[in-house]
Amino acid sequence: MHIDLRHLRSIKAIHDAGGLARAAELLNITQSALSHQVKGLEEQAGMELFVRRSKPLKLSAAGLRMLRAAERILPEVAALEEEFRSVRAGKSGRLHIAIECHACFEWLFPVLEEFRKAWPDVDVDIRPGLAFDALPALWKEEVDVVVSSDPEEIEGVAFNALFDYSPVFVASARNPLAEKPFIEPEDFREQMLITYPVERTKLDVFSQLLMPARVEPRAVRQVELTAVILLLVASNRGVAVLPDWVVREVRYNSDYVTRPLTEHGLTRRLYAATRRDDIEKPFMAHFLRLARTIPVKLQREG
């Protein structure tokens, strides 16, 4: 037996209209065509779907079962069609974000708050990119954006520049390094360095400073939360290197000192990696614009 959507729509229209003539008008087909369609469906089913000679036309037990199926399936199909129309129009879609840096949450949440107001029908989710290989997941369409400071050459993937930032040294005002105008690699040899639980190649302090200089800190302690890192630093139980958008909150706190790394400071660039085909989607383009402007605004206000 072959049942398609037009059969379900016809059964429901006949039930709602109470007869073939009115149902044919609702379906925009001739009464003869509708009658022929019902006859063919009954032949497939091997039983009558309507009680003949009843006014208004009534469904048989088999017809009622098909009506229940129509009432369940047709709204789902209509919702799916509307979803596809919205996607084509750029009104809805999916924005699943993987983050390769812990500190990115500090600026990403304000970005997503603004984004949500403009695109309420877009499905937004955040997945910490440290628990899986984020860039291959992007290529396989498991996520839609990867926030990273390490661009790579990947076919079909674009690394969209967001903004530049500076990794900044943070220590307690009681730490001896507080007296220095800037921090050099050798200064870390006698320090407890507090970092996020990330492999060293993904931490600016190691990849941009310590590894090139072949300097190893006295000890390294990994901490998940930024607030806990700052608490430990304020207690003079270690030092840290954090992005400048994080340290703006403690820059004027007398418990802390912040210093540039090296005499001229370090500058890094953050990227949003996306599939090239997704860049022109209206909601994706808007997300990228917000991701470029809001963090810069926050830094200026700080």
N, C-alpha and C positions, 0 to 999 in steps of 0.2 A: 504493500500500500504506500502510495506516494502522497504526502501531505505537504503543501507549501504555505507560505504566509497568506496568499490570496484566498485559500480555502478557509483559513481561520478568520480572516477579515469578513468573508462572505457569511459564514455561520453567525458571527456576532452581529453583523448588520441586519440579517433576516430576523434574528431574535429581538434586537432593539426596535426594529421597524414594525414587526408583527406581520410582515407579508413580503412577497417577492417584489412587487411593484415599487414600493417605497424604498426597499433595500437597494434595488437597482439604481434608483436615483442617487442614494447616498454614495454608492460605489462608482457612480458615473459610468455605468455600463447598461446595456439593454436588458430588459426582463428576460428575453429569450436566452441571452448569453449566460445570465445568472442561473436560470433554470437548467440549462445544459451543464453548467459547472457542477451544480448540486447533484444532478443525475449521475454524472461521471464519478463523483466522489462516493456516492452511495453504492455504485457498482464496484468500486475498489474495496469499500468496507464490507460489502456483502450483506448490508442491512440498511433499513431506512433511517434517515437522520431526522425526519420530520413526521409528525402525525398528520396524515392527509385529511382533507375536508374539515379541518378545525380553523375557526376564526376567532382571534388572530392565529396565524400559523404557529404551531407549538413544536418544540423540539422533542424528539423521542429520547429514551434513556441514553442511547448511543450519541445522539446529538448534544445532549446535556454534558456528556463527558468531553466532547470536543469543544463545547462552549467554555467549560472550565479551563481547558488547556489554552484557549484563545485569550481568556481574561488574564491568564498568568503570563503568557509568552509575549503578546502584543505590546503591553506596556514596557517590558524589558527591551524589546526591539526598538520601540520609539525612543527610549532613553539612550540606547546605544547610538541611534542615528543622530540624535541631538548632540551627543558627546562628540561624534565625528564632525558634525557641522561646526561645533565650537572650536575643535582643534584646527580645522581648516581655516577658520576665521581668526585663529590666533588668540582666542579667548580662554582656552583651557589647555591643559597638558600636564606634564610631570617635570618637577624640578627636584631631583634627589641629588644631594650634595655630599661629596666625600671630602674630608678635611685632613690634610697632612701636617697640620700644625695645631697644637693645643691652644695657643694664644689667639688663634683666629676667631674663636667664639666671641672674644671681646668686641669685635667690630661687626661680626656677621649677624648677630641678633638684631641690632638696629636696622641693618639692611633688610632683613627678612620681615621685620615689622612694617616697614614702608612698602615692601613688595606685596605683602598680604593684603593691604588696603586696596591696591590697584588691581590685583589678580586673585580674587577670592576663590576662583574655580580651578586654580592650578594646585596640583597635589605636591606639597613641599615636605621634604624629609631631610634629615641630616644623619650621615653615617660617618663616625670617626674613621678616617682613612688609614689609621695606624693598625687596625685589626685585620686588614686585608690589603691586597695589592690593588691600589685605587685606580691607577691608569689602565691596566688591562680590563678592569671592571667597567671603565668608561667606554673603552673600545667595544666591549661585549654588550653595551647598553644596559648594564646593571645599575649604573648611576649616570647622571647627566652633566655634572660639573665636578671637577676636582680642583680644590684650592691648594696651590703648591708654589714654592719658591724655586723649584728645580725643573725648568723646562726641558723637554726631550723632543727628539724628532720621531714622531709616531704618525704613520699614514692615517689620514682622515681625522686627525686631532689637531685643534688649534689652541695655542697657548695665548690667551687674551690678557695683555698687560693690564693690571689694575692700578697699582700705585707703588711708589718707592717707600721704604721704611728703613730705619736705622736700628740694628741691634745695640742695646745700651746696657752697660754694666751697672748693676744695682748692689749696694752693700749697706750695712749698718753704718750710721754716722760714727760709731765707735771703732769701726774697722780701720787698721792702719792705712789701708789703701784710700781712705776718704781724703787724705791729704794730697793725693796726686791729681793733677789736672786731667790726665787721661790714663788709660790702662793698656798695658802691653802684654804680650803672651807670657813673658817670664813672671809677671805678677801673680799668675794663677798657681805657680808651683807649690806654694805653701797654703793654698786655700781649699776649703771644702766647697766644691762647685755643685749647686743645686740645679737640676735640670728636669725637664719633663721625661717621662719614660719612653724615649724615642731612641732609635739607633743613632749613633754619633754622626753619621753622614747626613742626617736630616736636621741636625742642630747647628745653627749659625756659628755658635761659639767654637765648635770643633771644626766644622768644614771650612770656615773662613779665617780662623785665627789660630787655634791650637794645633791642629793637624799639620798645616803648612810649616809652622815653627817647630814642630816635633816637641811640643811641651805637654806634659801630663800633670793635671792637678794633683794635689795631695790625696784627695778622695773625691768621689762623685756620689751624690745622693739623688735618687730619682723620686720625684713627687708629682702626683697626678694633677693637682689643682693649683691654679695661679695664686689664689688667696693664701694657700698654705705655704707656697714658696715665699711670698712676701712676708708672711708671719715669721718664718724661720730666718729670713734675712734681717728683719727688724730686731730679732733677738740675738743677732751676731753669731748665728750658728751656721753660717755659710754665705756665699755670694751667688749671684745669678746673672745671666744675660737674657734680657727680655726685649721684645719689640717696643719701639717708642710709643705705640698706641696703648701699651699696658702701663708703662712707667709714668705716663702723664698723670695718673691718679696719685702717685706718691712723690712727684717731683718737688712739691712744696711742703712735704711732710718732714719735720725735723729729725725723725727717726732714721731717715734714709739719706743716702747720697747717690746720685746718678752721674756716670762719667762716660764719655765716648770711648770706644775701643780704637786704640792707636791715636796718634796725634791728629790725624785728619778725619777720623771716624770711618765707619763702614756703612755702605749703602747696599741694600738688597731690594729686589723687586718681587712683588707678589703677583701671581698669575691665576686666572681661572681657566682651566683646560676644559674645552667642550668639543663635541663632535662638530666638524666643519659644517655639516648640513643643518645643524641646529642654531647657528649663530643668528640667522635672519628671522627666526621665530620672534614675534613681537614681545612675548613675555621674557624670552631669554635676553633679547637686546636691552629690555628695561632693567632686568636684574644686573646685567653687566654695567649699565650706567650708574645704578645705585651703588654697586660695589666699588666703583671708582670714586664717587663723590662723597658718600657718607663718612668713610674712614678719614678722609682728608679734612672734612668739616669737624669731626670729633677732635682731631689732633690740633686744629687751630683753636678750638674752644678750650682745649686743655692747656 
